[in-house]
């Protein structure tokens, strides 16, 4: 993958400057114009969808208003039992299953039902009256009245009616059977009937309505061939559709009103408008495929594309002419440079302008005239470099003299029997040899810890029993590579700024562990610590300062900067401290293992 990306980049770098300019200009022309075209068409499409959505929403509001008017008429019919005292008495009476009606009851109930069916209302399929104490009077399609029905306490419509406290409950489309067994599709409106005197529930009235009446209201709406129009209930289930053959979109439950986008079963983007009725709680939905709306936009899209192609063609032609005109002096200069490479130094570039190319040509002429002088300067530089190497070799004489002197002191102390001086001089010699003679940029953690232990041997003699030094090192960490002289400054800092300034004894703990691909080295003391303000200042210096410590005496800064220069920003030193609770220095390095050099 990287090679496939790198090859075109490399090929582009090797192209002539004129071709690069042409390619860059093509990109700078194509991208903005294409983006402008896409944005223009998308804005037009979005505005068109918004206008259509607004029109859909207004249409649905009108359809919902017509349906609500029709439902309010049905709602008024459910209030009619309150106008018939005989009907309310019948509903509140206690009845046994199958108990026959009296002639007066039959007459009053028939008059009540006839009043509902008055004016030839063919949309009403049946009327049912249920009493809480067993009374029932049910009129089904093509059937005589029945009095043997009982309330089904688990019926959903009954639970809804009871929770509405006398308000109408609209029941979604369902199936009822006549006494002859014929099935009819109806939706219903139910109401809980209560006593005016006590407010106690007496019973219920349910009116069954033919869905065709509402479907006609939907069919009066002018819709396109692929547009769908239907009504869903509060659970998102379909109630009535404009056309039974139309699909129902999987939108779930919706409430309120608005416009949204959805994808139907065919994965085509749909523009959906919906309005929820305040009367029934049902939601009327209209959906139309976006591609159906965008048929007329093809002309606009094609016009935009044609204009873009013409503009792009003219712009590319102009960029080709301009690119070759601009790079003509550079091609001349390139040919002269090849002659200079072959040793011909008597060439001159004709400077005809004061722009960058003219200044470059002038510089070229100056360069050719000074080549011999530069050759001499190069020779002089080589001489100075050799002088610097000789001086560096001479500087090595002083450390060797110092090592020999420390060895002599150790021998004299051995003769005198002073073991402390022997230990200090030997450790000091190893420390200085490690510090001054080690030219490697990486050493193993084992070597660095030997250097730290030698340093601590000297400090323990100096501080006698005040310092306790502890190491906890993972076995796998000993052979990992670290920067030389990176741990000893941390230990020295713990002594000088933590324990030395405190009272009584102190301890220093050095831990090294591997976590994933990171080596973590922690130097922790129990000295006086650092206050929060000083700690923040020191953290800021570690984060922002570019100095290497030097004469500032800050070994932490020196080590941190060396780690950053070796490994980058992901590694370095972090500090944790509280006043009088010690200082904890965390050093993180990448895991690099020591590899034995091959034997020859």
Helices and strands as residue ranges (DSSP letters): H 2-13, H 17-77, G 80-83, H 85-92, H 103-116, E 124-131, E 136-139, H 156-163, E 169-177, E 183-194, E 201-210, H 212-219, E 228-232, E 238-241, E 257-263, E 269-276, E 283-289, H 290-293, H 297-341, H 356-369, H 371-416, H 419-437, E 443-444, H 445-463, E 467-473, G 475-477, E 481-482, H 488-494, I 495-499, E 506-515, E 518-525, H 532-544, G 550-552, H 555-567, E 572-577, E 583-590
